[in-house]
């Protein structure tokens, strides 16, 4: 029997802190990026994968963490025990969430979340089922918009904004330099709630993309912007000192395609009908790649090629986000240290490019709601080139990182 507490009593124990900017150091385990929070009373520490592609936070319940749910990550999980928390409130709702890569479900609660001494009441799912067997943490921290959250739940950031706990309605993200394993603690990366730190991390100006509402134009759901063009370009041999020539351009009409910036995704997934052309634009053959006739070496990821994604809502103002091939290198493809993971994979929609961690960790990114009031949201996504001292190392395919 789940313990039911009075929500009014739970709320009464909070409101001890003023508005703040909170820094959450980022942990990496087997390439999964997570942050640590305290949940419940007495507080228990939980590592959660922060996910801008979903809205509801969930933590594996005690039985799920103790073996009822499959765990092949190699790391133990600390389950959320609702009966051990004096501030847990059963909301009487069972929710299920389906993701592109897995599913989870469980009963919905409100309980105390705490970061750096700031505490508030937060909705979450105590998951009694989960197919996320590879996740080396306890659950997910939903950081999309509450419009896509499960019934009776809200996102963490929007809850904190609504409660007046954050200095600004935004969060900033620097992944750090180590993306495999940061050991028994966090690395250099940081997720900042209530503010952002462009002045520390960014060289030059930020590029700000307007966030697009749903297809009906009614609510914001995901951190996505209207994609209008893709261009791949490559230098010819012996032409390294010259500006690159465009080898291929793909275009979409207004409203046809989205770029979704999803911290829960690993790579860049692209429209399946366009992937051939995208690889041709950088001088690669997707058919050879798909059928194993070509294994891309890490040395093939270099500054001789680059890709540019262009965004525009109205067809008048355009914004480019570009990245060179060397920055997309991730070694270990086909079980080889000298081979790197192909930069694009086929997605599930002709109108979607999903930008995952392999892309976003090369920038400082800012997610700005534009207002503390839902009806007045004017969200933007900002990209900034990292200063030299914060740039991640480049894989050289020899077991070294430059």
Secondary structure as the mmCIF struct_conf table of DSSP 4:
data_model
#
loop_
_struct_conf.conf_type_id
_struct_conf.id
_struct_conf.beg_label_comp_id
_struct_conf.beg_label_asym_id
_struct_conf.beg_label_seq_id
_struct_conf.end_label_comp_id
_struct_conf.end_label_asym_id
_struct_conf.end_label_seq_id
HELX_RH_AL_P HELX_RH_AL_P1 UNK A 7 UNK A 12
TURN_TY1_P TURN_TY1_P1 UNK A 13 UNK A 13
BEND BEND1 UNK A 17 UNK A 17
BEND BEND2 UNK A 19 UNK A 19
STRN STRN1 UNK A 20 UNK A 20
STRN STRN2 UNK A 22 UNK A 25
HELX_LH_PP_P HELX_LH_PP_P1 UNK A 26 UNK A 26
STRN STRN3 UNK A 27 UNK A 29
TURN_TY1_P TURN_TY1_P2 UNK A 30 UNK A 31
STRN STRN4 UNK A 32 UNK A 39
TURN_TY1_P TURN_TY1_P3 UNK A 40 UNK A 43
STRN STRN5 UNK A 44 UNK A 51
TURN_TY1_P TURN_TY1_P4 UNK A 52 UNK A 53
STRN STRN6 UNK A 58 UNK A 60
STRN STRN7 UNK A 61 UNK A 61
HELX_RH_AL_P HELX_RH_AL_P2 UNK A 62 UNK A 63
HELX_RH_PI_P HELX_RH_PI_P1 UNK A 64 UNK A 68
BEND BEND3 UNK A 69 UNK A 69
BEND BEND4 UNK A 73 UNK A 75
STRN STRN8 UNK A 80 UNK A 80
HELX_RH_3T_P HELX_RH_3T_P1 UNK A 82 UNK A 84
TURN_TY1_P TURN_TY1_P5 UNK A 86 UNK A 87
STRN STRN9 UNK A 89 UNK A 98
BEND BEND5 UNK A 100 UNK A 101
STRN STRN10 UNK A 103 UNK A 115
TURN_TY1_P TURN_TY1_P6 UNK A 116 UNK A 117
STRN STRN11 UNK A 118 UNK A 130
TURN_TY1_P TURN_TY1_P7 UNK A 133 UNK A 134
BEND BEND6 UNK A 136 UNK A 138
STRN STRN12 UNK A 139 UNK A 142
BEND BEND7 UNK A 144 UNK A 144
HELX_RH_3T_P HELX_RH_3T_P2 UNK A 146 UNK A 148
BEND BEND8 UNK A 149 UNK A 149
HELX_LH_PP_P HELX_LH_PP_P2 UNK A 150 UNK A 150
TURN_TY1_P TURN_TY1_P8 UNK A 151 UNK A 152
HELX_RH_AL_P HELX_RH_AL_P3 UNK A 156 UNK A 162
TURN_TY1_P TURN_TY1_P9 UNK A 163 UNK A 164
STRN STRN13 UNK A 166 UNK A 166
BEND BEND9 UNK A 167 UNK A 169
STRN STRN14 UNK A 170 UNK A 174
BEND BEND10 UNK A 177 UNK A 177
BEND BEND11 UNK A 180 UNK A 180
TURN_TY1_P TURN_TY1_P10 UNK A 183 UNK A 184
BEND BEND12 UNK A 185 UNK A 185
BEND BEND13 UNK A 188 UNK A 188
STRN STRN15 UNK A 190 UNK A 193
BEND BEND14 UNK A 194 UNK A 194
HELX_RH_AL_P HELX_RH_AL_P4 UNK A 198 UNK A 201
STRN STRN16 UNK A 202 UNK A 202
BEND BEND15 UNK A 203 UNK A 204
HELX_LH_PP_P HELX_LH_PP_P3 UNK A 205 UNK A 206
STRN STRN17 UNK A 207 UNK A 210
HELX_LH_PP_P HELX_LH_PP_P4 UNK A 211 UNK A 212
TURN_TY1_P TURN_TY1_P11 UNK A 215 UNK A 216
BEND BEND16 UNK A 217 UNK A 218
BEND BEND17 UNK A 222 UNK A 223
STRN STRN18 UNK A 224 UNK A 234
HELX_LH_PP_P HELX_LH_PP_P5 UNK A 235 UNK A 236
TURN_TY1_P TURN_TY1_P12 UNK A 237 UNK A 238
TURN_TY1_P TURN_TY1_P13 UNK A 240 UNK A 241
BEND BEND18 UNK A 242 UNK A 242
HELX_LH_PP_P HELX_LH_PP_P6 UNK A 243 UNK A 244
STRN STRN19 UNK A 245 UNK A 251
TURN_TY1_P TURN_TY1_P14 UNK A 254 UNK A 255
BEND BEND19 UNK A 256 UNK A 256
STRN STRN20 UNK A 258 UNK A 261
TURN_TY1_P TURN_TY1_P15 UNK A 263 UNK A 264
BEND BEND20 UNK A 267 UNK A 267
STRN STRN21 UNK A 268 UNK A 270
TURN_TY1_P TURN_TY1_P16 UNK A 272 UNK A 274
HELX_RH_AL_P HELX_RH_AL_P5 UNK A 275 UNK A 281
TURN_TY1_P TURN_TY1_P17 UNK A 282 UNK A 283
HELX_RH_AL_P HELX_RH_AL_P6 UNK A 286 UNK A 290
TURN_TY1_P TURN_TY1_P18 UNK A 291 UNK A 292
BEND BEND21 UNK A 293 UNK A 293
STRN STRN22 UNK A 297 UNK A 297
HELX_RH_3T_P HELX_RH_3T_P3 UNK A 298 UNK A 300
BEND BEND22 UNK A 301 UNK A 302
TURN_TY1_P TURN_TY1_P19 UNK A 303 UNK A 304
STRN STRN23 UNK A 305 UNK A 311
BEND BEND23 UNK A 313 UNK A 317
STRN STRN24 UNK A 319 UNK A 324
HELX_RH_3T_P HELX_RH_3T_P4 UNK A 325 UNK A 328
STRN STRN25 UNK A 331 UNK A 331
HELX_RH_3T_P HELX_RH_3T_P5 UNK A 333 UNK A 335
TURN_TY1_P TURN_TY1_P20 UNK A 337 UNK A 338
STRN STRN26 UNK A 339 UNK A 340
BEND BEND24 UNK A 343 UNK A 343
STRN STRN27 UNK A 344 UNK A 346
BEND BEND25 UNK A 348 UNK A 348
TURN_TY1_P TURN_TY1_P21 UNK A 350 UNK A 351
STRN STRN28 UNK A 352 UNK A 355
HELX_RH_AL_P HELX_RH_AL_P7 UNK A 357 UNK A 360
TURN_TY1_P TURN_TY1_P22 UNK A 361 UNK A 362
STRN STRN29 UNK A 363 UNK A 368
BEND BEND26 UNK A 370 UNK A 370
BEND BEND27 UNK A 372 UNK A 373
HELX_RH_3T_P HELX_RH_3T_P6 UNK A 374 UNK A 376
STRN STRN30 UNK A 380 UNK A 385
STRN STRN31 UNK A 386 UNK A 386
HELX_LH_PP_P HELX_LH_PP_P7 UNK A 387 UNK A 387
HELX_RH_3T_P HELX_RH_3T_P7 UNK A 388 UNK A 390
HELX_LH_PP_P HELX_LH_PP_P8 UNK A 391 UNK A 394
STRN STRN32 UNK A 395 UNK A 395
BEND BEND28 UNK A 397 UNK A 399
STRN STRN33 UNK A 401 UNK A 401
#
